[in-house]
Amino acid sequence: MASYRNDMTIYGRAVIAARSRPEVAGSLPTDAIALRAKAARYRRLAEVLFDQRVIAEVHACARDLDAEASWVERQAAYRAELLERKRANN
């Protein structure tokens, strides 16, 4: 089973996925929590599957979600830092 995931790094996929999401200023940490919860559900699903190819694909999806959550968290931290700097300069 070929996958588009084989041609990209996890970070690259996460960046593309995160950039394609509409950004709502206050929801970034909530989005990260939701993504990590979804990744955990994917891992639980993989535990009950039998086909190794499907298991690998489900685990890849979970890794993608974790990578996207990390990206979202970094964006939230960066935005908070920018706001703090802006307040300090005013």
WOGI-V740320 format. One record per helix or strand. SS is the DSSP state (A for helix, B for strand). FROM is the first residue (numbers start at 0). LEN is the number of residues. If there is no record, write none. Layout:
# WOGI-V740320
ss:SS from:FROM len:LEN
ss:SS from:FROM len:LEN
This chain:
# WOGI-V740320
ss:A from:3 len:4
ss:A from:9 len:10
ss:A from:24 len:23
ss:A from:51 len:38
